[in-house]
Amino acid sequence: MSLYRESTGSGPDVALLHGWGLHGGVFSALASTLSEQYRVHVLDLPGHGHSPWSKGAGDLEGMARLVAAHLPERCALVGWSLGGLVAQHLSTLFPNRVSHLVMISTGVVGVRRRDFPHAADPSLLAGLSGRLARDWRGTVLEFLNIEVRGDENPLETLRTLRQHIDSHGAPNGAALAAGLEILRSVDLRNSAKNIASPTLVIAGEYDRITPPLGVLGLAERIPGARYCEIKKAAHAPFLSQRVEVESLIKGFLGQ
């Protein structure tokens, strides 16, 4: 099967991987900025946007392997939320293929556990999973509303996110269910130490889905990783604090 990919610009290769329930179009502004210096590849994850669904992408490893098959032989990876988890796992599976790794709003553990309290409330994702089969659009909208809580410009950020819900077509229900399960069950505490690429980890100060301490917990486990917390931002700092985040990413990729 083939995943949908748009490529623009020229220079070293950079791939952008989006979050749950959306598609690569959410990166239109970031892709435009990066394409001034890089060859930018924006993918729709399996079952999202224009990309078909595959049962083989039902877990993090399967999704990472499928995405890897649609990337240049070596590139930088920029992943947001679910896309950050895919980028992280891909970098551990194929370390020689990842020149730089940027993860935005990606925590080390999906939901709170007794031995790790700095993650999302378990009831948050459980409730979404229960409603997904009845009303996928309403569930995605609810998730987007949670993403912007605490943001400095919540209405503007939410408006941008909502524009991308199904502008590439409706997401596949099985893909949405699988993605929520990945977000709920992921635990990167053991695998993060195996990341060999230069890594930048970006958190939003008021993110409720991946709280900053959970994102910091990921950065602390990656050898040499750089951690940056974006003030007054929630789960989508690349939209709400666009100039700051784009500057961080460009500076990091240029190193």
Secondary structure in CASP SS format (residue, H / E / C, confidence):
PFRMAT SS
TARGET T0000
AUTHOR 0000-0000-0000
METHOD secondary structure of the structure
MODEL  1
M C 1.00
S C 1.00
L C 1.00
Y C 1.00
R E 1.00
E E 1.00
S E 1.00
T E 1.00
G C 1.00
S C 1.00
G C 1.00
P C 1.00
D E 1.00
V E 1.00
A E 1.00
L E 1.00
L E 1.00
H C 1.00
G C 1.00
W C 1.00
G C 1.00
L C 1.00
H C 1.00
G H 1.00
G H 1.00
V H 1.00
F H 1.00
S H 1.00
A H 1.00
L H 1.00
A H 1.00
S H 1.00
T H 1.00
L H 1.00
S C 1.00
E C 1.00
Q C 1.00
Y C 1.00
R E 1.00
V E 1.00
H E 1.00
V E 1.00
L E 1.00
D C 1.00
L C 1.00
P C 1.00
G C 1.00
H C 1.00
G C 1.00
H C 1.00
S C 1.00
P C 1.00
W C 1.00
S C 1.00
K H 1.00
G H 1.00
A H 1.00
G C 1.00
D C 1.00
L H 1.00
E H 1.00
G H 1.00
M H 1.00
A H 1.00
R H 1.00
L H 1.00
V H 1.00
A H 1.00
A C 1.00
H C 1.00
L C 1.00
P C 1.00
E C 1.00
R C 1.00
C E 1.00
A E 1.00
L E 1.00
V E 1.00
G E 1.00
W E 1.00
S C 1.00
L H 1.00
G H 1.00
G H 1.00
L H 1.00
V H 1.00
A H 1.00
Q H 1.00
H H 1.00
L H 1.00
S H 1.00
T H 1.00
L H 1.00
F C 1.00
P H 1.00
N H 1.00
R H 1.00
V E 1.00
S E 1.00
H E 1.00
L E 1.00
V E 1.00
M E 1.00
I E 1.00
S C 1.00
T C 1.00
G C 1.00
V C 1.00
V E 1.00
G C 1.00
V E 1.00
R C 1.00
R E 1.00
R C 1.00
D C 1.00
F E 1.00
P C 1.00
H C 1.00
A C 1.00
A E 1.00
D C 1.00
P H 1.00
S H 1.00
L H 1.00
L H 1.00
A H 1.00
G H 1.00
L H 1.00
S H 1.00
G H 1.00
R H 1.00
L H 1.00
A C 1.00
R C 1.00
D C 1.00
W H 1.00
R H 1.00
G H 1.00
T H 1.00
V H 1.00
L H 1.00
E H 1.00
F H 1.00
L H 1.00
N H 1.00
I H 1.00
E H 1.00
V H 1.00
R C 1.00
G C 1.00
D C 1.00
E C 1.00
N C 1.00
P H 1.00
L H 1.00
E H 1.00
T H 1.00
L H 1.00
R H 1.00
T H 1.00
L H 1.00
R H 1.00
Q C 1.00
H C 1.00
I C 1.00
D C 1.00
S C 1.00
H C 1.00
G C 1.00
A C 1.00
P C 1.00
N C 1.00
G H 1.00
A H 1.00
A H 1.00
L H 1.00
A H 1.00
A H 1.00
G H 1.00
L H 1.00
E H 1.00
I H 1.00
L H 1.00
R H 1.00
S H 1.00
V C 1.00
D E 1.00
L C 1.00
R C 1.00
N C 1.00
S C 1.00
A H 1.00
K H 1.00
N H 1.00
I C 1.00
A C 1.00
S C 1.00
P C 1.00
T E 1.00
L E 1.00
V E 1.00
I E 1.00
A E 1.00
G E 1.00
E C 1.00
Y C 1.00
D C 1.00
R C 1.00
I C 1.00
T C 1.00
P C 1.00
P H 1.00
L H 1.00
G H 1.00
V H 1.00
L H 1.00
G H 1.00
L H 1.00
A H 1.00
E C 1.00
R C 1.00
I C 1.00
P C 1.00
G C 1.00
A C 1.00
R E 1.00
Y E 1.00
C E 1.00
E E 1.00
I E 1.00
K C 1.00
K C 1.00
A C 1.00
A C 1.00
H C 1.00
A C 1.00
P H 1.00
F H 1.00
L H 1.00
S H 1.00
Q C 1.00
R H 1.00
V H 1.00
E H 1.00
V H 1.00
E H 1.00
S H 1.00
L H 1.00
I H 1.00
K H 1.00
G H 1.00
F H 1.00
L H 1.00
G C 1.00
Q C 1.00
END
